[in-house]
Amino acid sequence: MNDTPLRHRLGLDQSPTTSDMPLQRRLRTVRPTAFPLPDVATHPAQPDHLARDTDAHEPIVSVRNIVKEMLETAIFILLIFFIVRGIVQNFKIEGSSMEPSLHSGQYILVNKLVYFNFDVNAPLRLLPGNADLPTRVVYPFHQPQRGDIVVFEYPGDVRKDYIKRVIGLPGETIEIRDGSVYVNNQPLDEPYLQGALTICSINDECSQGPVVVPHDAIFVLGDNRSNSSDSREWDALPLDHVIGQAWILYYPVSDWGVVPHRSYAIDR
């Protein structure tokens, strides 16, 4: 026998449908879903004064960044300048001592790196008992070579820079006789002199006979032998006075080019 109540079996106790609900109740029941309300808790509105403060700080931050970038650029330029200055130096030729190879008023770049050197015993002298260690200079590239045109501090006044050609190397014997230069008793062929003679004045040491170049010096002469103050007058040039090798002639533009350096038969 079915124990289900009679009202349930007849469908009289079912809940009313939406259409049977009163209008006011239906309005409370149905929620709009097409246009959801914004999440107020997730995106809180900022107060007006906070927004104004943020805008006011933006120009300050921009100026600070510009100043920082300018300082970084200035430091970078200075660093490059000092690095380049340590490798290359410009030099203006004054006087006629290097004619006909170089002329007064010309500008050249001097390669300082090529003659870079250091004393390997310098740090060892800092140790106790090593103060008397001799100087031991090392050239990673090479020493000034015969035929090089070099710029150096004038031994008589280091505030002045001179330019001459290397003729004698450390330990060599230089002799000037019969208008020519002899190195270790071998004549030096110098076509750039265009037939000019090399002589020593009565007061020059080389007028007394052969001269031996010290182990830490070089013998330099100007190409214009009749108008040059060089090793004939003030003896050999100490190597630590050499600044660098004449490298590029850049002014006047019409003379632009690499400064020529000579090689000799006695070195082959």
C-alpha positions as CSV (number, residue, x, y, z in Angstrom):
1,M,0.0,0.0,0.0
2,N,1.4,3.5,-0.9
3,D,2.1,5.5,2.2
4,T,2.7,8.8,0.3
5,P,0.3,11.5,1.4
6,L,-2.6,12.1,-0.8
7,R,-1.6,15.9,-1.3
8,H,1.8,14.9,-2.5
9,R,0.5,12.3,-4.9
10,L,-2.0,14.8,-6.3
11,G,0.8,17.4,-6.8
12,L,-0.9,19.9,-4.5
13,D,2.2,20.5,-2.2
14,Q,4.7,21.5,-5.0
15,S,6.5,24.8,-4.6
16,P,5.1,27.6,-6.8
17,T,7.0,28.3,-10.0
18,T,8.6,31.6,-10.8
19,S,5.5,32.6,-12.8
20,D,3.3,31.9,-9.8
21,M,5.3,34.2,-7.5
22,P,4.2,37.7,-6.8
23,L,5.9,40.4,-8.9
24,Q,7.7,41.9,-6.0
25,R,9.2,38.6,-4.8
26,R,10.3,37.8,-8.4
27,L,12.2,41.1,-8.6
28,R,14.0,40.2,-5.4
29,T,14.9,36.8,-6.6
30,V,16.3,37.5,-10.1
31,R,19.8,39.1,-10.2
32,P,21.2,40.9,-13.2
33,T,24.3,39.1,-14.6
34,A,24.9,40.9,-17.9
35,F,26.7,43.9,-16.3
36,P,28.5,42.8,-13.1
37,L,29.4,45.5,-10.7
38,P,33.1,46.4,-10.3
39,D,35.0,44.9,-7.5
40,V,35.3,47.8,-5.1
41,A,37.6,46.0,-2.7
42,T,40.1,45.0,-5.4
43,H,40.4,48.4,-7.0
44,P,40.0,51.0,-4.3
45,A,39.8,54.6,-5.5
46,Q,42.8,56.7,-4.7
47,P,42.2,60.0,-2.9
48,D,42.7,63.1,-5.0
49,H,45.6,64.4,-2.8
50,L,47.5,61.1,-3.3
51,A,47.2,61.3,-7.1
52,R,48.4,64.9,-7.0
53,D,51.5,64.0,-4.9
54,T,52.4,61.2,-7.3
55,D,52.3,63.6,-10.3
56,A,54.4,66.1,-8.4
57,H,57.2,63.6,-7.8
58,E,57.5,62.6,-11.5
59,P,59.4,65.7,-12.7
60,I,61.9,65.3,-9.7
61,V,62.6,61.7,-10.7
62,S,63.1,62.7,-14.4
63,V,65.6,65.5,-13.5
64,R,67.5,63.1,-11.2
65,N,67.8,60.5,-14.0
66,I,69.0,63.1,-16.5
67,V,71.7,64.4,-14.1
68,K,72.8,60.9,-13.4
69,E,73.1,60.1,-17.1
70,M,75.1,63.3,-17.7
71,L,77.5,62.5,-14.9
72,E,78.0,58.9,-16.1
73,T,78.7,60.2,-19.7
74,A,81.2,62.8,-18.4
75,I,83.1,60.2,-16.4
76,F,83.1,57.9,-19.4
77,I,84.5,60.6,-21.6
78,L,87.2,61.5,-19.1
79,L,88.2,57.9,-18.7
80,I,88.5,57.5,-22.5
81,F,90.5,60.7,-22.7
82,F,93.1,59.6,-20.1
83,I,93.4,56.1,-21.7
84,V,93.9,57.6,-25.1
85,R,96.3,60.2,-23.7
86,G,98.4,57.4,-22.2
87,I,98.7,55.7,-25.5
88,V,98.8,58.6,-28.1
89,Q,100.0,62.2,-27.8
90,N,99.9,65.0,-30.4
91,F,103.1,66.9,-31.1
92,K,103.8,70.1,-33.1
93,I,107.1,70.2,-34.9
94,E,108.9,73.5,-34.3
95,G,112.1,74.3,-36.1
96,S,113.9,72.8,-39.1
97,S,116.1,70.2,-37.4
98,M,114.2,67.3,-39.1
99,E,114.1,68.7,-42.6
100,P,113.7,67.5,-45.3
101,S,111.8,64.6,-43.6
102,L,109.6,66.7,-41.4
103,H,108.8,70.4,-41.5
104,S,108.1,73.1,-38.9
105,G,104.4,73.6,-38.3
106,Q,103.4,70.1,-39.0
107,Y,101.4,68.1,-36.4
108,I,102.0,64.4,-35.7
109,L,100.6,61.8,-33.4
110,V,103.1,60.1,-31.1
111,N,102.7,56.4,-30.3
112,K,103.6,56.1,-26.6
113,L,102.5,52.4,-26.3
114,V,105.2,51.0,-28.6
115,Y,108.0,51.9,-26.2
116,F,106.1,51.0,-23.0
117,N,108.5,49.6,-20.4
118,F,108.6,48.8,-16.7
119,D,111.2,47.8,-14.1
120,V,110.6,44.2,-13.0
121,N,112.7,44.7,-9.9
122,A,110.7,47.7,-8.6
123,P,108.3,45.7,-6.5
124,L,111.1,43.5,-5.2
125,R,112.9,46.6,-3.8
126,L,110.0,47.0,-1.3
127,L,111.0,43.8,0.4
128,P,113.5,44.0,3.3
129,G,117.1,43.6,2.2
130,N,116.3,44.2,-1.5
131,A,116.8,48.0,-1.7
132,D,120.0,47.6,-3.7
133,L,118.5,45.5,-6.5
134,P,119.6,46.9,-9.9
135,T,117.2,48.3,-12.4
136,R,115.9,45.7,-14.9
137,V,113.8,47.4,-17.5
138,V,111.6,45.2,-19.8
139,Y,110.0,46.3,-23.0
140,P,107.0,44.2,-23.9
141,F,107.1,45.4,-27.5
142,H,110.5,46.7,-28.3
143,Q,113.1,49.4,-27.5
144,P,113.6,52.4,-29.9
145,Q,115.2,51.0,-33.0
146,R,117.7,52.5,-35.5
147,G,115.9,54.7,-38.0
148,D,113.0,55.4,-35.7
149,I,111.9,59.1,-35.4
150,V,111.3,59.6,-31.7
151,V,109.9,62.4,-29.5
152,F,111.6,62.8,-26.1
153,E,112.2,65.2,-23.2
154,Y,115.2,67.3,-23.9
155,P,117.9,66.3,-21.3
156,G,118.8,70.0,-20.7
157,D,115.2,71.0,-19.9
158,V,112.6,68.2,-19.5
159,R,109.9,70.8,-20.0
160,K,110.8,70.9,-23.7
161,D,110.1,68.1,-26.1
162,Y,112.4,67.4,-29.1
163,I,112.2,65.1,-32.1
164,K,115.2,63.3,-33.7
165,R,116.1,60.1,-35.5
166,V,117.7,57.1,-33.6
167,I,121.2,56.4,-35.0
168,G,123.0,54.5,-32.3
169,L,121.7,51.8,-29.9
170,P,122.9,50.9,-26.4
171,G,126.5,49.5,-26.3
172,E,127.3,50.6,-29.9
173,T,130.3,52.7,-30.9
174,I,129.5,55.8,-33.0
175,E,132.1,57.6,-34.9
176,I,131.6,60.7,-37.2
177,R,134.3,61.2,-39.8
178,D,134.7,62.3,-43.3
179,G,131.2,63.7,-43.3
180,S,129.6,60.3,-42.5
181,V,128.3,58.3,-39.5
182,Y,129.9,55.0,-38.7
183,V,128.3,52.4,-36.4
184,N,130.7,49.8,-35.0
185,N,133.1,50.9,-37.8
186,Q,130.5,50.4,-40.5
187,P,129.3,53.3,-42.6
188,L,125.6,54.2,-42.3
189,D,123.8,54.8,-45.5
190,E,121.4,57.8,-45.0
191,P,119.7,58.7,-48.3
192,Y,117.2,61.0,-46.5
193,L,120.1,63.5,-45.9
194,Q,120.1,64.2,-49.7
195,G,123.9,64.4,-49.7
196,A,124.3,66.6,-46.6
197,L,127.4,66.0,-44.6
198,T,127.5,65.1,-40.9
199,I,130.2,66.9,-38.9
200,C,131.0,67.5,-35.2
201,S,131.8,71.0,-33.8
202,I,135.1,71.5,-32.1
203,N,133.4,71.5,-28.7
204,D,131.4,68.3,-29.3
205,E,132.6,65.1,-27.7
206,C,132.3,63.3,-31.0
207,S,135.0,65.5,-32.4
208,Q,137.5,63.8,-30.1
209,G,136.9,60.3,-31.6
210,P,134.5,57.4,-31.3
211,V,131.7,57.5,-28.7
212,V,130.3,54.5,-26.9
213,V,126.6,54.6,-26.2
214,P,125.7,53.8,-22.6
215,H,123.6,50.7,-22.0
216,D,120.6,52.8,-21.0
217,A,120.7,55.4,-23.7
218,I,120.5,55.9,-27.5
219,F,122.4,58.2,-29.9
220,V,120.0,60.6,-31.8
221,L,120.6,63.0,-34.7
222,G,118.4,65.4,-36.6
223,D,118.1,64.9,-40.3
224,N,119.1,68.5,-40.9
225,R,122.7,67.9,-39.7
226,S,123.8,71.5,-40.1
227,N,121.0,72.9,-38.0
228,S,120.2,70.4,-35.2
229,S,120.9,70.2,-31.5
230,D,121.3,66.5,-30.8
231,S,123.6,63.8,-29.3
232,R,126.7,65.4,-30.9
233,E,126.1,68.4,-28.6
234,W,124.6,67.0,-25.4
235,D,125.7,63.3,-25.6
236,A,123.5,60.2,-25.7
237,L,119.8,60.4,-24.8
238,P,118.7,58.4,-21.7
239,L,116.0,55.9,-22.6
240,D,113.8,57.1,-19.8
241,H,113.5,60.4,-21.5
242,V,111.9,58.9,-24.6
243,I,108.1,59.7,-24.9
244,G,107.2,57.7,-28.0
245,Q,107.6,57.1,-31.7
246,A,106.5,59.6,-34.3
247,W,103.5,57.8,-35.9
248,I,101.1,59.7,-38.0
249,L,101.4,63.1,-39.7
250,Y,97.8,64.6,-39.6
251,Y,98.2,68.3,-40.3
252,P,98.4,69.9,-42.8
253,V,95.9,67.6,-44.4
254,S,97.8,67.6,-47.6
255,D,100.8,66.0,-45.8
256,W,98.6,63.4,-44.1
257,G,100.3,60.0,-43.8
258,V,102.4,57.6,-41.7
259,V,105.7,59.0,-40.6
260,P,108.4,57.0,-42.5
261,H,111.0,55.1,-40.5
262,R,114.2,53.8,-42.1
263,S,116.0,50.5,-42.1
264,Y,119.7,50.0,-42.8
265,A,121.9,47.5,-44.4
266,I,124.0,47.0,-41.3
267,D,120.9,45.7,-39.4
268,R,120.0,43.1,-42.0
